[in-house]
Amino acid sequence: MHARSLYLDTSVIGGYFDPEFMADTRALWRLREAGRFRFVTSVLVDQETVRAPKPVWELMRTTFAPADVLSMTAEALELAAHYLRKKWCRLGTPTMPGMSLSARWPASNTL
């Protein structure tokens, strides 16, 4: 079975250590370990986790290879701005080309 690409934003990575989201988040990691998913993220998330608590930063470094950290595109920035204008989300989480799924925990779970 081919692993599906799953985009993770900062809230999901932080959720690994948050008691409210820990069970679901760690279940995702187990699915990744079982080969069901390939996790990808963006350079924006990579930059945000630099300011995160050390366990979150370390999880980021051990989870994502450089090839799994996607660069920002003009299309992603435009879509994020559109979401913010429409107030469809509090944060402008970019949609990455080629991703089949996107994971985001509620906005209350932020670093």
Secondary structure, 3 states (H helix, E strand, C coil): CCCEEEEECHHHHHHCCCCCCHHHHHHHHHHHHCCCEEEEEEHHHHHHHCCCCHHHHHHHHHHCCHHHEECCCHHHHHHHHHHHHHCCCCCCCCCCCCCCEEECCCCCCCC
